Amino acid sequence: MKKKTIVILLLIVVGLLIYCVFFNSHIFSAIRSPYSDTLLIKRHHVLSSSGADLRRLASEGLFLPELQRSLCGLSLRLPSLNERPGEIPVLASVFISQYNMEFTKQVIGFESEALEYLKAYRWTANLEQLRDIIRQLVITAGKSYISLSDVQSVLTDSIGHKDVSPDIDLSKTLAEIEMEIISRVLAEEDMNQSRAAKRLGIGRSTLWRKLADIEAR
């Protein structure tokens, strides 16, 4: 009876040792995130995306450097639509085919001037904005080919809906309204401070100081 008890105890001890070694192996070893109480398993990968240059923002004190380093183990930069205008004709053709089927239309494509206008246009919302514009153009198209005036009309209406009524709460303080306007312009300019400063009519250094004040609040 004693021998059986000893054997059972030995098996339990061996089992516990195997469990501890297995649990602490590289497969299940865990690291604690400095930004959370959650244990992250090493075999898990965190995927994140950003429309801003995190390294530049971190160097300017507008983003936590520690968080930027944690997120940028492997960085893949996807160029914006404005950086690859040559792809717009292909993308437009794909969207036209898609919406022709959806709305039972027979749009063939764009007139050359209209296509050049689309390529030169500044797309603040990238592919999503282009898709929405093509959708409107196909729905309203009365001819086989979309003209320059068609494109300009739809783009003007689209911009008008966004800019004429910016939905700013005028009950806020002047500083809060200024902060909201700066944040919106920066977002529309893909966090490019030079373009944002130009749109706001201020110098880049002035914009930087205002951003620093916003961060301090």
Backbone bond lengths (Angstrom), bond angles and torsions (degrees), N, CA, C in turn:
res aa  C-N    CA-C-N  psi(-1)  N-CA   C-N-CA  omega(-1)  CA-C   N-CA-C  phi
1 M - - - 1.463 - - 1.528 110.96 -
2 K 1.382 113.84 -42.46 1.459 118.14 179.81 1.526 110.79 -64.75
3 K 1.377 115.55 -38.26 1.462 118.92 179.62 1.528 111.32 -62.19
4 K 1.335 117.13 -40.59 1.461 121.10 178.81 1.518 111.16 -63.69
5 T 1.349 114.77 -40.35 1.472 119.06 179.29 1.514 111.33 -63.70
6 I 1.361 114.75 -42.71 1.472 119.58 180.00 1.527 110.75 -64.20
7 V 1.351 115.71 -42.41 1.464 120.12 178.91 1.521 111.32 -61.16
8 I 1.346 115.50 -43.10 1.471 120.16 179.45 1.524 111.24 -62.65
9 L 1.354 115.47 -43.25 1.467 119.86 179.29 1.526 111.00 -63.36
10 L 1.356 115.76 -41.39 1.460 119.44 178.30 1.523 111.53 -62.52
11 L 1.343 115.50 -41.69 1.465 119.08 178.46 1.521 111.51 -62.86
12 I 1.347 116.19 -38.95 1.469 120.14 178.39 1.519 110.71 -63.93
13 V 1.351 115.72 -44.05 1.472 120.01 -179.55 1.531 110.17 -63.33
14 V 1.347 116.45 -46.23 1.465 120.35 178.73 1.525 110.67 -60.54
15 G 1.337 116.59 -41.41 1.462 120.75 178.48 1.514 112.10 -61.69
16 L 1.340 115.34 -41.90 1.471 119.41 178.74 1.520 110.95 -65.11
17 L 1.346 116.93 -40.36 1.463 120.15 178.62 1.519 111.42 -63.15
18 I 1.338 115.50 -44.95 1.467 119.52 178.65 1.523 110.58 -61.73
19 Y 1.336 115.68 -41.38 1.476 120.09 179.88 1.525 110.86 -62.26
20 C 1.341 115.84 -44.66 1.474 119.51 -178.30 1.524 111.34 -64.30
21 V 1.353 115.60 -42.64 1.467 118.96 179.68 1.522 110.31 -64.81
22 F 1.333 116.49 -43.22 1.462 120.97 -179.04 1.525 111.44 -66.24
23 F 1.324 115.71 -42.49 1.468 120.27 -177.93 1.512 111.69 -65.48
24 N 1.360 115.75 -35.13 1.461 119.20 -177.89 1.522 112.89 -92.26
25 S 1.328 117.41 9.36 1.462 120.68 177.61 1.515 110.46 -71.59
26 H 1.319 116.77 171.11 1.469 120.96 -176.87 1.519 111.49 -65.25
27 I 1.331 117.29 -20.48 1.464 119.04 -178.94 1.516 110.59 -68.73
28 F 1.352 114.96 -39.42 1.457 118.04 -174.99 1.525 113.04 -113.47
29 S 1.332 117.48 7.97 1.461 118.06 178.60 1.510 109.46 -66.38
30 A 1.314 116.28 141.90 1.461 121.07 -173.28 1.510 110.90 -120.30
31 I 1.303 115.31 151.37 1.455 121.95 174.30 1.513 108.19 -120.67
32 R 1.293 115.90 142.89 1.457 120.19 179.57 1.518 109.59 -93.52
33 S 1.318 115.82 125.19 1.457 120.37 178.90 1.515 109.47 -70.30
34 P 1.348 118.91 134.03 1.470 120.74 177.58 1.512 112.61 -69.46
35 Y 1.352 117.66 -9.54 1.453 120.89 -176.89 1.525 111.64 -108.13
36 S 1.333 116.71 4.52 1.453 119.00 -177.08 1.517 109.52 -157.43
37 D 1.330 115.98 156.97 1.456 121.20 174.79 1.523 110.95 -84.10
38 T 1.315 117.07 -1.13 1.456 121.43 -177.13 1.524 110.65 -79.27
39 L 1.344 115.88 137.10 1.457 120.26 175.15 1.518 109.33 -83.99
40 L 1.318 116.39 127.43 1.455 121.43 -179.57 1.517 109.15 -104.05
41 I 1.336 117.87 125.45 1.442 121.63 179.14 1.533 109.33 -78.11
42 K 1.328 116.62 137.00 1.467 120.44 -174.53 1.524 112.67 -61.68
43 R 1.323 116.68 -29.70 1.459 117.70 -178.58 1.524 111.76 -73.45
44 H 1.328 117.74 -10.26 1.453 121.46 177.77 1.522 109.56 -88.85
45 H 1.314 116.76 145.86 1.461 121.32 -179.60 1.519 109.72 -120.15
46 V 1.321 115.65 140.09 1.461 121.39 178.43 1.523 108.68 -100.19
47 L 1.322 116.62 122.12 1.459 121.73 177.31 1.521 108.28 -107.14
48 S 1.302 117.38 130.28 1.459 121.12 179.58 1.519 109.06 -139.41
49 S 1.323 115.95 157.04 1.460 120.09 178.65 1.521 108.83 -136.64
50 S 1.313 115.34 152.56 1.460 120.43 -179.74 1.521 109.40 -150.30
51 G 1.324 115.46 142.92 1.455 120.08 176.24 1.513 111.73 -88.10
52 A 1.327 116.93 -0.80 1.461 121.19 -178.25 1.525 110.53 -109.92
53 D 1.322 116.08 162.17 1.454 122.55 175.90 1.525 107.68 -84.87
54 L 1.330 117.34 96.95 1.461 121.25 -173.87 1.531 112.15 -64.84
55 R 1.334 117.12 -36.02 1.465 118.94 179.25 1.522 110.67 -63.26
56 R 1.326 116.47 -42.91 1.470 119.70 179.90 1.522 110.36 -66.63
57 L 1.330 116.96 -43.42 1.463 120.43 179.57 1.522 110.92 -62.82
58 A 1.344 117.06 -38.61 1.466 120.30 178.93 1.521 110.66 -66.13
59 S 1.334 116.82 -40.00 1.466 120.46 179.85 1.522 111.74 -68.03
60 E 1.341 116.67 -25.70 1.457 121.18 179.29 1.531 112.32 -92.69
61 G 1.316 116.29 3.00 1.457 120.00 177.57 1.512 114.27 78.98
62 L 1.337 117.20 16.29 1.465 120.93 -178.13 1.529 112.45 -101.67
63 F 1.344 116.28 1.32 1.466 121.06 178.62 1.527 107.13 -150.06
64 L 1.335 116.31 143.35 1.459 120.09 -177.89 1.534 110.83 -62.00
65 P 1.335 118.62 118.67 1.469 120.93 -179.41 1.530 112.13 -59.16
66 E 1.350 117.25 -39.92 1.465 120.61 -179.19 1.522 110.85 -62.92
67 L 1.335 116.54 -41.46 1.455 120.54 179.31 1.525 110.92 -68.43
68 Q 1.328 116.13 -37.83 1.471 120.12 178.71 1.525 110.75 -62.79
69 R 1.337 116.70 -42.65 1.462 120.04 179.62 1.524 111.34 -66.52
70 S 1.342 116.56 -36.67 1.459 120.47 179.49 1.521 111.73 -67.14
71 L 1.326 116.60 -35.97 1.463 120.88 -177.19 1.524 112.97 -81.91
72 C 1.329 116.31 -22.13 1.468 119.71 -172.49 1.520 112.50 -101.61
73 G 1.344 117.33 45.05 1.453 119.40 173.97 1.516 110.50 -63.85
74 L 1.310 116.35 -44.89 1.465 122.76 175.06 1.515 107.40 -137.58
75 S 1.321 116.80 114.03 1.463 121.39 -175.76 1.518 110.63 -104.70
76 L 1.308 115.67 131.39 1.466 121.95 174.85 1.523 107.54 -119.97
77 R 1.308 116.43 116.07 1.460 120.12 -178.87 1.521 109.55 -91.82
78 L 1.323 116.07 123.22 1.457 121.35 176.72 1.523 108.54 -103.19
79 P 1.313 118.89 114.53 1.467 120.91 -177.59 1.522 111.26 -63.75
80 S 1.308 115.72 146.27 1.455 120.72 179.12 1.528 110.21 -72.19
81 L 1.314 115.64 167.66 1.462 120.81 179.52 1.531 111.23 -61.52
82 N 1.335 116.39 -32.51 1.467 120.38 179.80 1.529 111.80 -66.80
83 E 1.332 117.37 -22.66 1.463 121.22 -179.95 1.522 112.05 -88.19
84 R 1.307 118.07 -8.39 1.472 121.50 -179.88 1.527 110.99 -136.37
85 P 1.339 116.56 60.13 1.470 119.63 -178.89 1.520 114.11 -62.93
86 G 1.345 116.16 -22.20 1.453 119.53 179.45 1.522 113.19 -64.42
87 E 1.334 117.11 -18.93 1.461 120.88 179.89 1.528 112.50 -86.49
88 I 1.327 116.94 -11.74 1.463 120.30 -176.13 1.526 112.93 -61.31
89 P 1.349 120.35 -43.11 1.470 118.87 177.98 1.527 113.12 -58.08
90 V 1.331 116.80 -40.93 1.472 120.39 179.71 1.530 110.45 -66.84
91 L 1.329 116.37 -45.75 1.460 120.74 179.78 1.531 110.82 -63.14
92 A 1.329 116.00 -41.88 1.467 120.36 179.30 1.524 110.76 -61.48
93 S 1.327 115.98 -40.14 1.469 120.06 179.29 1.521 111.33 -64.08
94 V 1.332 116.15 -40.39 1.473 120.50 178.19 1.520 110.54 -63.27
95 F 1.332 116.90 -45.28 1.462 120.53 -179.08 1.536 111.51 -67.22
96 I 1.321 117.12 -37.18 1.471 120.41 177.67 1.532 109.93 -60.90
97 S 1.320 116.76 -45.49 1.468 120.52 178.79 1.521 111.03 -61.28
98 Q 1.314 115.34 -41.27 1.469 120.26 -179.40 1.527 111.32 -63.16
99 Y 1.333 116.17 -46.81 1.466 119.56 -176.18 1.527 112.64 -80.71
100 N 1.333 117.66 -22.74 1.464 119.74 170.98 1.527 110.16 -59.87
101 M 1.312 115.91 -44.17 1.461 120.65 179.59 1.529 111.28 -69.25
102 E 1.329 115.73 -40.85 1.467 119.59 -176.62 1.524 112.28 -68.21
103 F 1.331 117.14 -38.44 1.470 120.78 -174.75 1.532 112.94 -110.71
104 T 1.314 116.99 11.30 1.472 122.98 179.13 1.537 110.48 53.07
105 K 1.328 115.59 53.91 1.468 121.87 178.73 1.532 109.34 -111.18
106 Q 1.324 115.73 169.33 1.464 120.66 -179.53 1.531 110.89 -131.22
107 V 1.316 115.70 47.26 1.464 120.76 178.31 1.525 108.55 -77.89
108 I 1.319 116.42 128.76 1.467 121.35 -178.70 1.521 111.44 -88.13
109 G 1.325 116.25 -42.39 1.459 118.78 -179.14 1.512 111.61 173.53
110 F 1.339 115.66 -153.41 1.465 122.28 -177.19 1.522 110.80 -112.06
111 E 1.312 115.44 149.45 1.457 119.69 167.28 1.525 107.81 -68.34
112 S 1.313 117.32 153.51 1.473 121.79 -173.29 1.527 112.60 -56.41
113 E 1.338 118.00 -41.33 1.462 120.93 -179.19 1.527 110.83 -66.55
114 A 1.321 116.14 -37.52 1.457 120.37 179.43 1.528 110.74 -65.96
115 L 1.318 116.32 -40.10 1.456 120.66 -179.90 1.524 111.03 -67.60
116 E 1.320 117.24 -40.05 1.469 120.89 177.53 1.528 110.70 -64.48
117 Y 1.318 116.10 -35.36 1.467 120.06 178.27 1.530 110.11 -65.15
118 L 1.328 116.47 -42.54 1.465 120.59 178.41 1.526 110.74 -62.49
119 K 1.329 117.16 -38.77 1.459 121.37 -179.41 1.527 111.65 -68.61
120 A 1.334 117.21 -32.16 1.462 120.94 -178.39 1.532 112.55 -87.53
121 Y 1.319 116.70 -12.86 1.465 120.68 -175.84 1.532 110.24 -70.76
122 R 1.333 116.55 147.86 1.470 120.96 177.89 1.527 109.40 -91.38
123 W 1.313 116.11 112.11 1.466 122.13 -176.76 1.524 109.74 -93.28
124 T 1.311 116.33 100.61 1.470 120.81 -176.95 1.518 112.43 -73.61
125 A 1.331 117.67 -26.31 1.467 120.83 -179.48 1.525 111.61 -110.00
126 N 1.329 116.49 18.27 1.459 122.73 174.41 1.530 113.94 55.18
127 L 1.332 116.14 -136.03 1.464 121.78 -170.74 1.526 112.27 -63.60
128 E 1.311 116.85 -36.38 1.467 120.12 -179.35 1.524 111.37 -61.97
129 Q 1.327 116.24 -41.41 1.458 120.43 179.17 1.528 111.08 -66.67
130 L 1.336 116.87 -42.94 1.464 120.39 178.54 1.532 110.32 -60.98
131 R 1.312 116.66 -44.14 1.469 120.52 -179.67 1.530 110.97 -61.37
132 D 1.319 116.93 -42.96 1.473 120.44 179.99 1.528 111.64 -64.39
133 I 1.338 116.42 -39.86 1.464 120.56 179.66 1.534 110.51 -66.56
134 I 1.329 117.01 -44.40 1.466 120.36 178.29 1.525 110.44 -61.55
135 R 1.302 116.19 -39.15 1.471 120.62 178.82 1.526 110.96 -59.75
136 Q 1.339 116.32 -46.73 1.465 120.44 178.76 1.524 111.40 -64.25
137 L 1.326 116.04 -40.09 1.465 120.30 -179.07 1.524 111.21 -64.98
138 V 1.323 117.73 -40.50 1.461 120.90 179.15 1.529 110.25 -67.49
139 I 1.323 116.98 -42.69 1.471 120.49 -179.11 1.522 111.47 -61.43
140 T 1.349 116.73 -41.73 1.466 121.11 -174.73 1.525 113.45 -91.43
141 A 1.338 116.87 -4.88 1.465 119.94 -176.47 1.526 111.82 -64.16
142 G 1.356 115.56 133.10 1.461 120.56 177.07 1.514 112.24 -111.23
143 K 1.363 115.31 -0.69 1.475 120.73 -179.50 1.530 109.56 -132.62
144 S 1.303 114.98 172.54 1.467 119.60 -179.07 1.520 111.91 -71.48
145 Y 1.351 115.39 -31.62 1.455 119.95 -179.69 1.527 110.17 -116.06
146 I 1.342 116.16 135.11 1.468 122.06 -179.94 1.523 108.50 -82.52
147 S 1.323 116.35 129.76 1.469 121.47 -175.50 1.525 111.86 -92.27
148 L 1.325 114.87 170.40 1.460 121.51 177.57 1.527 110.62 -61.45
149 S 1.321 117.35 -42.60 1.474 120.21 -179.50 1.532 111.24 -64.27
150 D 1.329 116.99 -34.16 1.469 120.15 176.33 1.521 110.85 -62.14
151 V 1.322 115.05 -46.19 1.467 120.63 -178.71 1.529 110.72 -63.91
152 Q 1.318 116.60 -46.30 1.463 120.73 -178.68 1.523 111.28 -62.77
153 S 1.327 116.54 -39.06 1.465 120.68 179.95 1.522 111.70 -63.87
154 V 1.331 116.87 -46.91 1.473 120.89 -178.52 1.527 110.61 -67.22
155 L 1.324 117.19 -40.85 1.462 119.93 179.55 1.524 111.41 -66.54
156 T 1.341 116.76 -39.27 1.459 120.73 178.34 1.522 110.77 -63.46
157 D 1.327 116.91 -43.93 1.465 120.83 177.85 1.520 110.83 -62.72
158 S 1.337 116.91 -40.28 1.455 121.72 -179.65 1.519 111.52 -64.01
159 I 1.328 116.15 -44.76 1.465 121.05 178.78 1.517 110.17 -66.40
160 G 1.332 115.64 -40.61 1.462 120.20 -178.80 1.503 112.64 -60.66
161 H 1.336 116.75 -41.62 1.454 120.30 -179.68 1.511 111.73 -63.99
162 K 1.331 116.50 -29.78 1.463 119.63 -177.27 1.524 112.22 -85.89
163 D 1.328 116.01 -37.24 1.462 118.85 -169.69 1.524 114.59 -96.10
164 V 1.348 117.85 -30.85 1.457 119.16 -175.85 1.519 111.05 -67.63
165 S 1.335 116.38 -36.04 1.452 120.88 179.95 1.517 109.80 -121.35
166 P 1.318 118.54 80.44 1.445 121.02 -174.71 1.516 114.20 -72.71
167 D 1.330 118.59 -6.77 1.459 122.42 176.47 1.526 111.26 58.82
168 I 1.315 116.10 50.94 1.465 121.70 176.68 1.518 108.53 -94.65
169 D 1.321 115.77 130.96 1.461 121.70 -179.45 1.530 109.16 -76.86
170 L 1.330 116.44 105.79 1.469 120.71 -177.05 1.527 112.85 -76.35
171 S 1.329 117.19 -3.55 1.459 119.61 176.30 1.529 111.46 -80.38
172 K 1.341 116.38 -10.00 1.463 120.65 179.15 1.520 110.40 -76.18
173 T 1.326 115.68 166.60 1.465 120.14 176.11 1.524 109.38 -72.64
174 L 1.333 116.11 164.05 1.463 120.76 179.68 1.523 110.92 -60.82
175 A 1.333 116.51 -39.07 1.467 120.31 179.89 1.525 110.83 -64.32
176 E 1.332 117.54 -39.66 1.468 121.42 -179.93 1.527 111.32 -68.63
177 I 1.352 116.11 -39.57 1.464 119.88 177.72 1.520 110.28 -65.10
178 E 1.340 116.59 -42.61 1.462 121.04 178.15 1.525 110.63 -60.49
179 M 1.323 116.64 -42.42 1.452 121.35 179.51 1.533 110.86 -62.55
180 E 1.332 116.79 -40.95 1.458 120.90 -179.66 1.528 111.13 -66.30
181 I 1.348 116.54 -42.38 1.469 120.64 179.87 1.528 110.39 -64.16
182 I 1.327 117.10 -44.59 1.465 120.96 179.56 1.525 110.32 -61.81
183 S 1.329 116.93 -42.34 1.465 120.87 -179.64 1.521 111.15 -63.78
184 R 1.342 116.64 -40.56 1.463 120.41 -179.75 1.526 111.58 -66.77
185 V 1.326 116.09 -44.59 1.464 119.67 -178.66 1.530 110.42 -65.14
186 L 1.324 116.90 -41.02 1.460 120.41 177.54 1.527 111.16 -60.99
187 A 1.329 116.47 -42.28 1.464 120.47 179.46 1.524 110.77 -63.62
188 E 1.346 116.62 -41.99 1.459 120.90 -179.77 1.524 111.87 -67.63
189 E 1.353 116.14 -26.52 1.469 120.62 -179.20 1.527 111.57 -99.26
190 D 1.355 116.54 20.43 1.475 121.31 177.45 1.523 111.65 56.70
191 M 1.330 116.78 37.46 1.463 124.39 177.71 1.529 113.04 64.42
192 N 1.339 117.03 19.48 1.463 121.03 177.06 1.528 108.44 -83.55
193 Q 1.330 116.54 109.29 1.460 120.88 -173.34 1.528 112.77 -68.77
194 S 1.320 117.14 -32.63 1.473 119.53 -179.41 1.528 110.38 -64.73
195 R 1.347 117.02 -47.43 1.469 120.19 178.87 1.521 111.44 -67.46
196 A 1.350 116.41 -38.38 1.459 119.81 179.86 1.529 110.79 -64.42
197 A 1.330 116.61 -42.80 1.466 120.53 179.01 1.522 110.97 -62.51
198 K 1.330 116.62 -39.23 1.466 120.58 179.32 1.519 110.66 -63.97
199 R 1.336 117.10 -43.10 1.462 120.71 178.96 1.527 111.51 -65.54
200 L 1.338 116.08 -36.09 1.464 120.60 -178.26 1.527 112.32 -80.12
201 G 1.340 116.49 -11.52 1.459 120.29 179.08 1.512 113.48 75.72
202 I 1.339 116.94 27.95 1.462 120.94 178.60 1.525 109.06 -129.16
203 G 1.320 116.12 166.70 1.453 120.36 177.94 1.523 111.24 -76.53
204 R 1.321 116.33 160.00 1.459 120.19 -178.90 1.530 111.20 -64.88
205 S 1.336 116.78 -37.34 1.463 120.11 179.30 1.532 110.76 -66.00
206 T 1.346 115.85 -36.75 1.460 119.63 177.21 1.521 110.62 -65.14
207 L 1.325 115.93 -42.12 1.466 119.90 177.89 1.522 110.09 -62.52
208 W 1.323 116.76 -41.81 1.467 120.12 -179.84 1.525 110.77 -61.07
209 R 1.350 116.77 -41.78 1.467 120.19 179.48 1.528 110.74 -64.70
210 K 1.341 116.46 -40.59 1.457 120.02 178.77 1.530 111.02 -64.19
211 L 1.327 116.44 -39.44 1.472 120.05 177.58 1.515 111.28 -65.62
212 A 1.346 115.41 -37.19 1.471 119.33 177.71 1.531 110.58 -65.41
213 D 1.342 115.94 -38.91 1.469 119.80 177.81 1.518 110.54 -65.24
214 I 1.355 116.53 -40.28 1.467 120.76 178.95 1.520 109.86 -63.12
215 E 1.349 116.91 -41.98 1.455 121.50 -179.69 1.527 110.25 -64.91
216 A 1.356 116.60 -36.40 1.459 120.73 -179.06 1.523 112.54 -67.10
217 R 1.337 116.01 -27.66 1.465 119.40 179.32 1.507 112.10 -71.98
